[in-house]
Amino acid sequence: MKKVLLLMAVIVSICCSCKKDPLFIREQKVIVEFISNSDDIPVDVMGGNMSSKYIKKYHREVVSISSNGYGFGAYCEDPKTLLTIRVFDSKYRLLQERSGNIEVHVNEHYNRK
């Protein structure tokens, strides 16, 4: 009987510690903003679990990501258009920001060890 109780205590302690470990979070939400400095030029945006879509000027979306990380991209044929991607956590803290012309990507991959 003592062995069964000891085994149950070990299993419960392992399960409880895994839930607190951020690597065991299967899915989380991020807020992604796509910004263009042009009102008229369409920009193709994609990433996460969202479908590829065309936007103009500004688009913000809440996206579910896996525990492996995320990747977002924006593409525009006009080389004069400045593209910016910002990724925020669920508390709206900036995680990553990138700007550029023609094509911009942000990536973050979490490695389990």
C-alpha positions as CSV (number, residue, x, y, z in Angstrom):
1,M,0.0,0.0,0.0
2,K,2.9,2.4,0.8
3,K,4.4,1.7,-2.6
4,V,1.1,2.6,-4.4
5,L,0.8,5.9,-2.4
6,L,4.4,6.8,-3.0
7,L,4.0,6.1,-6.8
8,M,0.9,8.2,-6.9
9,A,2.6,11.1,-5.1
10,V,5.5,11.0,-7.6
11,I,3.1,11.0,-10.5
12,V,1.1,13.9,-9.1
13,S,4.3,16.0,-8.4
14,I,5.6,15.4,-12.0
15,C,2.3,16.4,-13.5
16,C,2.0,19.5,-11.4
17,S,5.6,20.6,-12.3
18,C,5.0,20.1,-16.0
19,K,2.0,22.4,-16.1
20,K,4.1,25.3,-14.7
21,D,6.9,24.8,-17.2
22,P,6.5,27.2,-20.2
23,L,7.8,24.6,-22.6
24,F,4.7,22.5,-21.9
25,I,2.3,25.2,-23.0
26,R,0.8,23.7,-26.2
27,E,-0.8,26.9,-27.6
28,Q,-0.7,30.5,-26.8
29,K,-1.9,33.7,-28.3
30,V,0.1,36.6,-29.8
31,I,-1.1,39.9,-31.3
32,V,0.5,40.7,-34.7
33,E,0.4,44.1,-36.4
34,F,1.2,44.6,-40.0
35,I,1.8,48.3,-40.9
36,S,2.4,49.9,-44.3
37,N,3.3,53.5,-44.9
38,S,1.2,53.5,-48.1
39,D,-2.6,53.9,-48.2
40,D,-2.9,52.6,-51.8
41,I,-0.5,49.7,-52.3
42,P,-1.7,46.2,-51.4
43,V,0.5,44.2,-49.0
44,D,0.3,40.4,-48.8
45,V,0.5,39.3,-45.1
46,M,0.7,35.7,-43.7
47,G,1.8,33.6,-40.8
48,G,0.7,31.7,-37.8
49,N,-2.7,30.1,-38.3
50,M,-4.0,33.0,-40.4
51,S,-4.6,32.7,-44.1
52,S,-2.7,34.8,-46.5
53,K,-4.6,38.1,-47.1
54,Y,-4.1,41.5,-48.7
55,I,-4.2,44.6,-46.5
56,K,-3.7,48.3,-47.0
57,K,-2.1,50.5,-44.3
58,Y,-2.8,48.6,-41.1
59,H,-4.0,45.2,-39.9
60,R,-4.0,43.7,-36.4
61,E,-5.0,40.2,-35.5
62,V,-4.9,37.9,-32.5
63,V,-3.2,34.6,-33.6
64,S,-2.8,31.3,-31.9
65,I,0.7,29.9,-32.1
66,S,2.1,26.5,-31.2
67,S,4.7,25.9,-28.5
68,N,7.3,25.6,-31.2
69,G,7.2,29.3,-32.1
70,Y,5.9,31.6,-34.7
71,G,6.6,33.1,-38.1
72,F,4.9,36.0,-39.9
73,G,5.7,37.7,-43.2
74,A,4.6,40.7,-45.4
75,Y,5.3,41.2,-49.1
76,C,4.8,44.2,-51.3
77,E,5.9,44.8,-54.9
78,D,6.6,48.5,-54.5
79,P,10.2,49.1,-53.3
80,K,9.3,52.5,-51.8
81,T,6.7,51.1,-49.4
82,L,7.9,50.6,-45.8
83,L,6.6,47.4,-44.2
84,T,6.6,46.8,-40.4
85,I,5.6,43.7,-38.5
86,R,5.2,43.9,-34.7
87,V,4.5,40.9,-32.5
88,F,3.1,41.3,-28.9
89,D,2.3,38.9,-26.2
90,S,-1.2,38.6,-24.7
91,K,-0.4,41.4,-22.3
92,Y,0.6,43.7,-25.3
93,R,4.3,43.6,-24.5
94,L,6.4,43.9,-27.6
95,L,8.2,40.7,-28.4
96,Q,9.6,41.5,-31.8
97,E,9.5,44.2,-34.5
98,R,11.0,44.3,-38.0
99,S,10.8,46.8,-40.8
100,G,11.9,46.9,-44.4
101,N,11.0,47.2,-48.0
102,I,9.6,44.6,-50.4
103,E,9.7,41.7,-47.9
104,V,9.8,41.5,-44.1
105,H,9.8,38.4,-41.9
106,V,9.7,37.8,-38.1
107,N,10.4,34.4,-36.7
108,E,10.8,33.0,-33.2
109,H,11.4,29.3,-32.6
110,Y,11.5,27.6,-29.2
111,N,13.9,24.7,-28.8
112,R,13.1,22.0,-26.3
113,K,16.1,20.6,-24.5
